[in-house]
């Protein structure tokens, strides 16, 4: 027989739902800021430095997206 060892309560009230939505939004904003920072830092590198890393300048945004979002 299986027993639950932890019960997670879903947000039930409007305040709980708003707090959860705000937390999601805040996380998305922080993740997007990290993406922009990563793009900025990669774009600041010279072509030679990017080449040393194996990154083409045209793929900077793709590499940043993969690093931040894991896609």
LINUR-V672295 format. One record per residue. RES is the residue in one letter. OMEGA is omega in radians with two decimals (999 if undefined). NEAR is the number of other C-alpha atoms within 12 Angstrom. Layout:
res	omega	near
RES	OMEGA	NEAR
RES	OMEGA	NEAR
This chain:
res	omega	near
X	-3.11	3
X	3.11	4
X	3.07	6
X	3.13	7
X	-3.14	6
X	3.12	6
X	3.11	7
X	3.14	8
X	3.08	9
X	3.10	10
X	-3.06	13
X	-3.11	12
X	3.14	11
X	3.13	11
X	3.11	11
X	3.14	14
X	3.11	15
X	3.12	14
X	3.11	15
X	3.12	17
X	3.12	15
X	3.13	14
X	3.09	14
X	-3.13	14
X	-3.14	14
X	3.12	14
X	3.11	14
X	3.12	16
X	3.14	14
X	3.12	16
X	3.12	20
X	3.10	19
X	3.10	18
X	3.09	20
X	-3.14	25
X	3.13	23
X	3.13	20
X	3.10	24
X	3.14	25
X	-3.11	16
X	3.12	18
X	3.12	30
X	3.13	23
X	3.14	15
X	3.08	19
X	3.09	15
X	3.13	17
X	3.13	15
X	3.09	16
X	3.12	20
X	3.09	16
X	3.12	12
X	-3.13	16
X	-3.10	15
X	3.03	21
X	-3.12	20
X	-3.13	24
X	-3.10	16
X	-3.12	18
X	-3.12	28
X	3.11	24
X	3.14	21
X	3.12	26
X	3.13	28
X	3.12	22
X	-3.12	16
X	-3.05	20
X	-3.05	21
X	3.12	19
X	3.14	11
X	999	10
